[in-house]
C-alpha cells in the first residue's frame, strides 16, 4: 500500500474528520483523491529531474547562440536556435517526448 501525502505541503500526517474528509497539519481539508500525492513517486522525481536538465540546457544553448552571433556562424546559429525552440516547447508541454520533438524540429531545419 502506498503512503499518501498532502499535495500542498507534502506532509503525511492527517486528522480524520469524517468518512471522506481529512485535515492536514497545514490546515487544508482534503476531500478528493486528487488532493493527495503518493510519497516520493519515482515518476514525479524523474519529471522534475528532466525539467531541470532542460532548463540548464536552455541556458547553455543561449550562451552558444551568443557565441555564434559574435562569430557570425549562420548555420550553427540556425541549428542551435531550433534546438532551443525544442527545449522551450518541452518545458511548455512536458508530456511529449523530448527526443521526438528534437527530431521533428531537426527535420524542419534540414528542409530549410
C-alpha positions in Angstrom: 0.0 0.0 0.0 1.3 3.4 -0.9 1.7 6.2 1.6 -0.2 9.4 0.7 1.0 12.9 1.4 -0.7 16.3 1.2 -0.5 17.8 -2.3 0.1 21.3 -0.9 2.6 20.8 1.9 3.9 17.2 1.3 3.0 16.3 4.9 2.0 12.7 5.7 0.1 13.3 8.9 -3.7 13.8 8.7 -6.6 14.0 11.2 -9.8 12.2 10.2 -12.8 14.5 10.4 -15.5 12.4 8.6 -15.6 9.3 6.4 -14.4 11.2 3.3 -12.7 14.2 4.9 -9.3 14.6 6.5 -7.5 17.6 7.8 -3.8 18.1 7.1 -1.4 19.7 9.6 -1.2 22.8 7.2 -5.0 23.3 7.8 -6.3 22.2 4.4 -9.3 20.0 4.2 -8.6 17.0 1.9 -11.8 15.6 0.5 -10.8 14.3 -3.0 -8.3 11.8 -4.1 -6.6 14.5 -6.2 -5.8 16.4 -3.0 -3.2 13.7 -2.2 0.1 12.6 -3.8 1.9 9.3 -3.3 5.0 9.8 -1.3 8.2 10.1 -3.3 6.8 9.0 -6.5 9.7 8.0 -8.8 7.8 9.3 -11.8 7.4 12.7 -10.2 11.1 12.8 -9.3 12.0 11.8 -12.9 9.9 14.5 -14.4 11.4 17.1 -12.1 14.9 16.0 -12.9 14.2 16.1 -16.7 12.8 19.6 -16.4 15.9 20.7 -14.5 18.2 19.2 -17.2 16.2 21.0 -19.9 16.4 24.4 -18.1 20.2 24.0 -17.8 20.4 23.0 -21.4 18.5 26.1 -22.4 20.9 28.4 -20.6 23.9 26.7 -22.3 22.2 26.9 -25.7 21.7 30.6 -25.2 25.4 31.1 -24.4 26.3 29.1 -27.6 23.9 31.2 -29.6 25.5 34.4 -28.4 28.9 33.0 -29.4 27.5 32.1 -32.9 26.2 35.7 -33.2 29.7 37.1 -32.3 31.4 34.8 -34.8 28.6 35.2 -37.4 28.2 31.5 -37.9 24.8 31.3 -39.5 24.4 27.6 -40.0 25.3 26.7 -36.4 23.1 29.6 -35.2 20.1 28.1 -37.0 20.8 24.6 -35.6 21.1 25.9 -32.0 18.0 28.1 -32.4 15.9 25.1 -33.5 17.2 23.1 -30.6 16.4 25.9 -28.2 12.9 26.0 -29.5 12.5 22.3 -28.9 13.7 22.7 -25.3 11.2 25.5 -24.8 8.4 23.5 -26.3 9.2 20.6 -23.9 9.0 22.9 -20.9 5.6 24.1 -22.0 4.3 20.6 -22.7 6.4 18.0 -20.8 4.2 15.1 -21.6 5.5 14.9 -25.2 8.8 13.1 -25.6 11.8 15.4 -25.9 13.7 13.4 -28.4 10.6 13.2 -30.7 10.3 17.0 -30.6 14.0 17.4 -31.3 13.9 15.0 -34.2 10.8 16.8 -35.7 12.4 20.2 -35.4 15.7 18.8 -36.8 13.8 17.6 -39.9 12.3 21.0 -40.3 15.7 22.6 -40.1 17.1 20.2 -42.7 14.3 21.3 -45.1 15.3 24.9 -44.8 
